[in-house]
Amino acid sequence: MTDNKDQKKLQEKELSGLRKLAKRRWFYPALYLCAASLILTGVLLFQMHSSDQASQDARDRVVFNQDKPSSHPLNAGDEVFEWPASAEDTQVIQPFYDAKGTEQDQQAALVNYNNSYVQNTGINIGANDEKSFTVTAAMSGKVTEAKKDDVLGYKVTLQHKNGVKTMYQSLASVDVAVGQQVAQGEKIGTAGTEALNKAMGVHLHFEIRKNDVPVSPENYMNKSASDVKAVKVGAQSTTANPSASEKMKDQGSTETPKQDTGKSKDQSKSNTKGTKSDSSKGSTIDKSSLDTHN
């Protein structure tokens, strides 16, 4: 009994102490602050755990999908040049005139028109079956020229960013108009023939220019417009210079090749045999003749 009485007295004393403590002014504010601190601490711990879990999930997704290409790897401003035709069905039948190329390659890149010769400021692309084919935009851009020329055939020019433009000549027909915005891969026209370069038969004359200076199109496949650098490619590479075909049409070239370069289309094709094929470009490329500075 004595133990029970002592225990009751102790409990009453504790309750009395709590009642006295609760009557103090700072008790409830302090109690609220403690409760708020506990709640905030719990929320912060939960957020940190959620953030760590999200980061781990993201890392797991990257590892899991590292071999899968993104469905949208590039923005529109980061487009890279694509082959302006079916890569599997076409090839280069006359190369770009490379000032650092071999003598044989340079002579293969000379165009003969009315017994005058000029360096080719683009590449001529032909179908494997030597028939007409669909020509597509190598990069999205705005049509600044779309017209028929008696010597050059139908011709189209697309303007891109950073002073870069692409030119398409020797077309049999045109499917775009001046001022039109053309998406990459959209049909521009069909390959045809031109009076300027009859030896090539049905083909597309394709150029890439930086500030009106021609560069080797093959060097910039799978590269962006910002990668294009204006460099000298021989006598034709001066700023604001007309295309090789236009210059030859207007005034002709006085340059004389070291040997007879009045090649037929089949002879021009033979100069590309034995070179390394690059299926991603849809062309046959002599790696030794490419300008590595482009």
PyMOL commands that set and color helices and strands:
alter all, ss='L'
color gray80, all
select helices_A, chain A and resi 2-22+27-64+76-78+103-108+198-200+217-220+225-227+244-250+265-270+287-289
alter helices_A, ss='H'
color red, helices_A
select strands_A, chain A and resi 90-94+110-113+116-119+123-127+134-136+141-149+153-159+164-174+181-182+187-191+204-210+213-215+276-278+283-285
alter strands_A, ss='S'
color yellow, strands_A
deselect
rebuild
show_as cartoon
